C-alpha cells in the first residue's frame, strides 16, 4: 500500500508540473496561480502546496526535470562521437526531437522568452540548472578537442572559439524556431549553418 501511495504521489506531482507548464505557457508565470494549476487537474490548492512551497519551487523542479532529460540524452549521444559527422548527427537528432515534441517546445518558449521573473525567482531557478548548462558546453568542447587531436579539426583552429560559434548558432536557431519568427525547419536551418561553418574551416586551411 505504501508503495502504491508513493507512486500515486509521484503521479500527482507530475500532473501538477504538466498543468503548470501549460498555464505558464498560456498566461505567463506571474499571472498563473496555484488555484488554476489545481483546477486544471481537479485537485485542491492544498494538494499543490503539499508538493511545492511556492511557484519558484515548482518552476525550479520543472526546469530541473526538463534539462536533466536533455542532459541524459546528450551524455548518451556523445559517447559515440568520433568525427565531425557524429557531432552533426547529434545536433540533427536533438533538433528533430524538439520539432517532434510540442510539450518541450512550449517549455523552451517559456524559458527563453520569459520577461516577467523577478531577480529573486531568476536566481532561484537558474541556480538549479547551472551545472546542466555548463555540462552541455563542457561536453561539446571536450568532443571538439578530441576531434582536433585526431586530425578531424585543423591544429590552428581555436577550440574554445569554435565551441562558442557552434553554441551561438544552435541557440540562435532554436530561439528563432520556437518563437515562430520565420517558417522554418529547425534541423534543416541549423545543419545548413553548421555545414557552412565547418566547410569554412576546411577552406581556410587548404
Protein Blocks (a to p, Z undefined) as FASTA:
>chain_A
ZZmmmmmmmmmmmmmmmmmmmmmmmnojklpcfklmmmmnopafklmmmmpmblklmmmm
mmmmmmmmmmmmmmmmmmmpcbfklmmmmmmmmmmmmmmmmklmmmmmmmmmpckbcfkl
mmmmmmmmmmmmmmmmmmmmmmmmmmmmnopacfklcfklmmmmmmmmmmmmmmmmmnom
agcdfklmmmmmmmmmmmmmmmmmZZ
